[in-house]
Amino acid sequence: MANRLNFLLSAALITLIGAGLLWTVEIRPGLLTPGALQATKIQKVSQNKDFPIVLTDAIGESIELKEPPQRIVSATLVTDEILSVLVDSSRMAGVTFLADNAAISNAPDHYPDSIQRIKGEVEEIIALQPDLVFISPYTRAETVRLLLGTHIPVVRLPELSTFSDIENSINLTAIATGTSEQADEILLPIKSKLIKLQEKLESTERPRVLFYNLGGTTAGPGSTIDEIIELAGGYNVIRSTGIKGSQKINEELAIGLQPDVILVSGWVNQEGIPASEQLKRLSAWENVPAVKQHQVYDLNGGWLFSTSQFTWDGIHQVANILHPHLFTIESKQL
């Protein structure tokens, strides 16, 4: 109870301090244009040293960081996860409250209580007096513009729709924090494991796969789910529809695609029935090959909600679903 009270008092104090500091925000020309919402560009001044670096925002304003930042604020779950393996927690001033949510976070037990949890509000961020702030493509437009007006160094990540985007974001985060060697230590084993997986899947028949959320959404090219299906040795049937990215799909169209395997996000309803079982009970789906052959699977794991290094975990989970005969007990540790 005392810890909870201390947390609430601390949060209230930070909000008050941040609100008082908002008067320092400068509404510069260009901040109100759509262009102000683009990703940050990062450039090293010297190829032989990690610092100084120059951060250039979307409207062309630059800030030089002469030394590695020591009061980093992550205002998005993706950088909570990326930074959890790049920098020591002593360099973190704030992370999102989502970092502690084991249902969606891949780092729920990583950050000590001494690091402030935030909701991404500008007042909270300013009050922490950061020397670097990370935000995502999904950060609210007004938050982006206000942060850029504070002259606090801000890194806004680029789009996170593909594995290439995620790798780029990890490398940008590493450059901004002086941890490129640590980024290599993350990415090189991932790529090595992926090469081994592709060798194992070589010449295998690709089942027709549909990713379908009971809310009616699916994923086509330009999404990590599409890449996961392809890299795991399947064919994403949505590719034949022209649908791009994550979108709503008509149920009749989804059924008409006649997939061999259906992947659904692993959640249960109030009665404790998993999504796969709920879908199999829908009479409209009873003649779909995947349902008739009992090939409907729940996808589980924080990687489903992630656009960080943990997203790669989904490839191996799906590969085991699509090609179980290829994997021994030992190889399931891929």
N, C-alpha and C positions, 0 to 999 in steps of 0.2 A: 504493500500500500504506500509506504514511504517513497519507494522508487518511482511508483506511478505518479505521485504528487510532485516529486522533484522534476520528473520529465515534463509534466504539464506546465509547471512554473517556468522551466527553462524555455519551453516552446513559446509560451506567452511573452516572455522577456525578449526573445529573439524577434518575434513578430513586431513588437513595439519598437525595438531598435531599428529594424528594417524599414518600418513605415516612416520613421523619422529621417532615414537616409534617402528615401525616394526623391526628395527634393533635389538631389544631386544629379538625377537623370537628365541627360541632354538629348532632346529630340532633334537629331541631326538630319539635314536634308537627305532624302533617300530611304530613311528608316520606315516610312509609311508605304513604300512601294513593294510590290510582290517580290522584287529582286532581293530585298533585305532578308528573305527567308531561305536563301541558298546556303549551301555548306561552307564551312570555313576552309580556307586554303592555308597550308602550313609549309614553310620553307626553311631549311637549314641554312644558316649563314656560312658555315664551314662544313665541308664534307668530312673533315677529320675529327670533328667534335660534335657532341650531341647538342650543345648550346653555344651561342644563342640561337634561337629560332624566331621566325616572324610569323605571326598569325594575321591573316588578312580576311576581314569579313566580307560579306556579299556586296557591300556598297563601296568597297575599296579602301576602308580604313585599316591601318596596320598597327599592331602592337608587338614590340619586341620583348621576348622573355630571355633574360640574360642567364638565368639559373634554373635548374629543375624546380618546378612548383612544389611547395611544401604544405599548402592549405588548399587541397583540391576538393571541389564539391561536384558530386555526380547528381544531376537532376533527372536522371532517366535510368530505368532498370537495366537497359542494355549496357550502359557504362558501369553501373554497379557490378555487373558480372565480369566485364572485361577487366576493370581495374582490380578486381579481387585477386587476379593472378598476375597482375603487372606491377603493382606498387605495394609497398609496405603500408599497413593500416595507419601507421603513425603520420603518414602524409595526407590522410583523408580528414577533411573537416566536416563533411556531410554526405550522406547517401539517401536514397529515397526510402520511405517506409515500406515500399514493396520488397526491398531486399530481404526482409525478414519473413516474407510469406512463402512458406515451403511449398504451397500449391502451385506457385508460378515462378519462384526464384530458384536459381541454381546455386545460390550462395547464401542460404538462410541462416547459417551459423557462423558466417565468416567475420562480420564486422562487430567489434566490441561495442558495448553500450555507451562508451565515452564519445563515440562518433554520433553527431546529431542526425536524427532522421527528419527528412523534410518531405513536403508534398509538392515541391517544385515552384512554390510561390516566390515571386521576385523579392519580397520583403525578407523572407527566410534566408534566401541566398546571400543578399547583400549584407545582412547582419552577421553572417559567418566570416566576413572579411576574407573571401577566398582570393588566392592568386591565380586560380584557373577554375573555370566552370565548364562542365560537359553537358550538352543538351542534345536532343535527338531530332530527326526529321519530323517527329510527331509532337514536339513541344509546341504549346499554343503560340499563335502568332504574336499576341500581345506580350507574352513573356519574352519571346525572342527579341522583340523591338526594345522593350524596356531594359533588358540585360545589355544589349548592344549600346544603349545610351548611357550606361554607367561607366564605360571605359574599363571595366573588369575584363581581363582576358577570357574569351569565350570560344570554345570549340563546338561547333554544331556539326554533327556527323552527317555524311551524305545518306542517300536513300539506302534502305536495308532490305531489299527485295530478293537478293540472290546471295549465294555463297561468296561470289566475287566481291559484292558490296560489304559483306561481313568481314572478309579478310582485309579489305581496304580500311574499314573502320578500326580494326584491331591495330593495324600498322600506324594509322594516323594518331590513335590514342597513345601508342608507344612513343612515337616521335615527340608528341606534346609533353610527355612525362619523362622522357629520357630513358625509356625501358625497351629499346628495340631488341636487345639481346633476349630479354624475357619473352617478347613476342615471337621470336624465332623458336624459342624453346616450346612454345605452345603449338605453333603452326606446323613445324617440321614433322613431329610425330603424327599429327592429324593427316598430313598429306601422305606419309609413308603407309599408314594403316589403310588409307583410301586406295592407294595403288595395289596393295595386297588384296583388298576386297575386289577390285575390278578384275584382277587376274583370276580370282576364284570364280567370278561370275561370267568370265569370258565363254562365249559359245552356248550359254544357257538360253533356254526359251524364255521370252519375256511375257509374263501374264498381263492381261489387260486390267488396269487398276483404276479405281475411282476413289478419290478422297471426297467424303461427303459429311458435312455437319448436319445434324438433324434440324438445325435452324434454316437449312437450305443453301448453305454456302459451299463452295468448292474452290479448287486452286488450279490455275492453268500456268502456262509458261510465264516467266517473270516472277515466280514465287519460289520460296525455298522448298515448299512441299512438292512442287513439280520436279525440282532438281533431285530431291530425296528419292522420289519414285524412280526416276531415270537411273540415278547412281546405284540404287539398290537392285537394279536388274528388272524393272518393270516398265510397262508402257502406260503413260497417263492418258486415259481415254478422252480427257477434256481437250487434249491437243487437237482432236478431230473436229472440235466445235468452233474454234476461233476465239474462245474465251481466254482472256489474258489476266494474270494476277489472281487475286482473291475476289470472287464475286458471287452474288446470288445466282442460283440456277433453278430453272423450272423442274419440278419433280418428275414430270413426264419425260423430259429430255434426259435427266439423269438415269431413269429406268431404261429408256430406249437405248442407252449406250451399252447395255448388257455386259457389265464388267465381270471378269473372272474373280476379282478380289475387291472388296470394299474396305477402306480404312476410315474409321470414324474417330473423332477426338474422344479420349477416354473420360467421360463424366457419367455420373449416375443420377437418376431422378430421385424424387422424394421417397419413393418406395425401395430405393437401393438397386434399381435395375440398370445395368450398364447400357450405354448408347447402342452398342452392337446388338444386344438382345432386343432393345426397343425397335430398332430398324427391322430386325427379322420378324417381328410380330406384326408389321404393317402388311396388310393383305396385298396392297398394290405392288409390293416388292417380291412376292413369293415365287415368281417364275424367273427372277434374275439369276443367272448362273452362279454368282457369288453366294446368294442366299440358299439356293438349292444344294450347293456343294459345301455349305457351312464354312465359307471363306470370308466371313465378316469379322473384322478385328478392331479392338479398341487400341488406340495409340496412347501410351502413357509416358510421362516424364516431363520435366521442366523444359526440355528442348522444344516442346510444342509451342511454348509461348516466348521462346528466346530468339534473339537475333544476335547472338554472341558466339563464342567458340563452342558453346555447348550444343548448338544446333546440329553440328556434325554427328552427334550421338544418334540422331534420328535415322541416319542412313543405315547404320548397322542393325538397329531395331527392325526397320522395314525389310532389310535384306533377309533377316532370319525368318520373317513372316512369309516372304515370297518364295524363298528357296531353302526351306528347313533341311532338306536332304543333303545340302552342301556343307552343313555346319556340324562339326563334332562338338562335344562339350567344351573342348579346349578352344576351338576357334570362336566360340560365342563370347570369348573375352576380348574380341577385336575392339 
